[in-house]
Amino acid sequence: MKRLPIAALVSAALSIAGCGAFNVEASQPQACLQLLSPQTLIVVPPVIPGGSGKLTASVDIGLKNVFPGFIVDGSPNTNVVRFLGATLALTGPAGSTNQWVRGIKVTATNPSLPPLLLVDYTPPAGAPAGVTFNIEPRDPNNNLVTMLQNGGLTLDVEASYDISSPPAGGAWTAGVGACFSASIRKTFQELINGG
Amino acid sequence: MRLVPILLAALVAAPSLALAQAPAPEGAAPQAAAPVTAAPAPRAAPVEEPYPQFGLALAVGAPDGAVLSFTWSPLYWLLVDAGFAYTLAPGMVFGLEFRPIDFFISPIIRGEYGYYFAGNTANQIKKWVGLPEASWPLIGDASYNWFSGLIGFALGSRRGFTAALEGGVGYLSLNVKGGTATSGGLSISTEAYKVTSFMPVARLSFLYFF
């Protein structure tokens, strides 16, 4: 008579263990976004005489249009969105170069979270006056999934210069592209629980 | 019917046996015993009807979907099958199965591989994941395949109809091509997605040998 409850107990234990062992993993190794229209850069003059100035742009990237909701809306323990890198193409008046760029910073911002510095790039000395900067992430392990929730993610792009060699006068624009990866790993138990 | 030759042999042999056992007349030289001319015919062994080798099976399960397969059984305990399947897309399923006991109820050990072509799978994924319609081109064609190991039992005759119920574990891999889309002032391009799952599998099948 005791066999029936034991069998039921073993069966339930196996089911629970199975739900913990069974899992689903999804990964998108690379999704890249490119602004169709270049952003107009806002010139911020040096705040102190002889200091550095900067050109800034704020870019609202629609990552929610790229990654499905089940990736973006999950816990950072199971859902991961990483910044892989960016391209920044600065365009100024005819004949101008990008030799004035002393540094590039890209910061991820969210209205309800502290900003996260994604890129802190310094062009190497003597670098050619290229049109496009390919910039690497400061920490490739940063997980942006929380920043994609609660209001979305905005990238603040900033190119700094020395007052001794300012950018050529006139309108400057920035073509911005960014690449991200996403992955998710959930057990069946988490899926059943709605996690 | 097999008794008739035995009775005939017994009738032929009876007078010889009686003669051999009669006492010899006095004075007569001893004679060698008369040879037995007819021996009982050897009993014919019952002829075992061979197991049928070919069968047709219909199965439903997850992730199989519906499968119509042809089965070949070179040995009564070994079954190999290949079939056409359909879930969200057409596919193929191959199986190797052991049924070690020839009895009304028999245990089953089965290994299976399935591949499904790109069909309607991508369209279903677009709906399931809740991607905005403008971003649907980011999801290209999708195909999937899996391996599974199952155990179960079969009911019925190995020489005719059997029904089987099996369960086990499987590893499924869904491969989704990427794409390019324009949405919200952005040009978006994605590489191929990959979704894998270590999952439970189940299968109900009906097999008829002919």
Contacts between the chains, C-beta under 8 A, distances in Angstrom:
chain1	res1	chain2	res2	distance
A	18	B	200	6.5
A	21	B	198	7.0
A	22	B	169	7.8
A	22	B	197	7.5
A	22	B	198	5.6
A	22	B	199	5.3
A	22	B	200	6.2
A	23	B	197	6.8
A	23	B	198	5.5
A	24	B	195	6.8
A	24	B	196	7.5
A	24	B	197	4.5
A	24	B	199	7.7
A	25	B	195	7.0
A	25	B	196	5.0
A	25	B	197	7.2
A	26	B	193	6.7
A	26	B	194	7.3
A	26	B	195	4.4
A	26	B	196	7.9
A	27	B	193	7.1
A	27	B	194	5.5
A	27	B	195	7.8
A	28	B	190	6.3
A	28	B	191	6.9
A	28	B	193	5.2
A	29	B	191	5.3
A	29	B	192	7.8
A	30	B	190	7.4
A	30	B	191	4.6
A	31	B	138	7.7
A	31	B	178	7.9
A	31	B	188	6.7
A	31	B	189	7.2
A	31	B	190	4.5
A	31	B	191	7.2
A	32	B	188	7.2
A	32	B	189	5.2
A	32	B	190	7.8
A	33	B	186	4.9
A	33	B	187	7.2
A	33	B	188	5.3
A	34	B	186	6.7
A	34	B	187	4.5
A	34	B	188	7.9
A	35	B	185	6.6
A	35	B	186	6.3
A	35	B	187	8.0
A	36	B	182	7.0
A	36	B	185	5.2
A	36	B	186	6.4
A	36	B	187	5.8
A	37	B	185	6.3
A	61	B	186	6.9
A	62	B	183	6.4
A	62	B	184	4.1
A	62	B	185	7.9
A	62	B	186	5.8
A	65	B	131	7.8
A	65	B	132	5.5
A	65	B	134	6.9
A	65	B	135	4.9
A	65	B	183	4.6
A	65	B	184	5.7
A	65	B	186	7.3
A	65	B	188	6.9
A	66	B	135	6.8
A	66	B	138	6.9
A	66	B	188	5.4
A	66	B	190	7.0
A	68	B	129	3.5
A	68	B	130	6.0
A	68	B	131	5.2
A	69	B	129	7.0
A	69	B	130	4.6
A	69	B	131	7.9
A	70	B	129	6.2
A	70	B	130	7.4
A	188	B	199	7.5
